[in-house]
Amino acid sequence: MPVIGASFWQERPSLGQGTCSQLAISRLGWALVLSVAATVSLFTLARDADRAK
């Protein structure tokens, strides 16, 4: 286990910037997916409410 940790920490500086940008991109992707899902659910609720009337 310590060997794996040591190799991870040695590789970390070279990956620093790329990992940060990948995390930012994945966060943006999740935000986009969540906003689309929220919009779809809102439209579905509004449509169901119109049908109930």
Secondary structure, 3 states (H helix, E strand, C coil): CHHHHHHHHHHHHHHHHHHHHHHHHHHHHHHHHHHHHHHHHHHHHHHHHHHHC
